[in-house]
């Protein structure tokens, strides 16, 4: 039996264990389980976090830096998925602000400043988050804006790459081009693919009948290049890196001298989600090996491989990925399954500040901004309490 076949069988069996499990119905008088208690804590934390956001929403509906409408879109997204008593007013104001950022090219972003670069831009990232949030809130009212945004996102996929640097099929922060904002990476690719899958139901509304979509086959090829699939690298196999160069998370060299990505937490979950968006079967070895990596490197105390950097983004993408895969726990190769929802909830509840907000002391990826960290934490909690 070849190593590849052994790896395939192992991954498939693990995933089957993850997806399986009987649904147990408890009587009305049965005592509350640990999972039940965790959900109560999560709901309380969610309400406090939403109250914080409501208190800090600007009169024009925006949150935080208005040069980046995604910051407001995240707030819109978490409120749209809530039952907060002020949901209607908060969402209406936030959605109006996000819609005011729609550009003639269909993107939803602010035009970069001529002097200081960090004033607007990041068009692909902002558009992907904004169109997803508008769809979550009111797809019918904002259908035209979302359809235009879908065309914009599809147009930003890198499909021609004379340098053959491994970026074909991926998405960058902005339009494909020179510099890091134009260089494809897995994080922006995941956001773009999420936005296109989440809003695809609106394509039937196009009056010209010309459906718009990304090249999913090209995206899948791009995603695959960022996964460590070396069966001899037991610790790193299944993990995903940020980009081909491996500047984040690092690289490893196998026994044949081939350099592969080590992979790290948030990108492994982004890769897992991207595979599912690309309609890879959940029993596929690529999916199952990513879940195996998550089991081996499980943590709610850090973003595995990155420490405190991007910690709240890690919480969000991890919760979304595991929620999509299915199940309240992750199987271990040895020992009891990991009750990921309970552990995540307990961690986030413990990190919440008295005013209902969250923040990361490590601000490398802007998570010192309480609006960004709080919306990330709330999304993670919402995924953790959903079925």
Protein Blocks (a to p, Z undefined) as FASTA:
>chain_A
ZZklmmmmmmmmmmmmmmgccdddddfklccdfklmmmmmmmmmmmmmmmmmmmmpcfko
pacjfklmklmmmmmmmmmmpccfklmmmmmmmmmmmmmmpcfkopacddddfklmmgge
jllmmmmmmmmmmmmmmmmlmmmmmmmmmmmmmmmpcfbdfkonopgoiacfbdcdedjk
lgccfklmmmmmmmmmmmmmmmmmpmnlpacdddfklmmmmmmmmpccbfklmmlgopac
fblnomggpaaddfkopacdebifklmmmmmmmmmmnopafkbmklmmmmmmmmmmgcfk
bcehklmnoklmmmmmmmmmmmmnopjbdcdfbdcdddfklmmmmmmmmmpcfkopacdf
blknopmpmklmmmmmmmmmmmmmpZZ
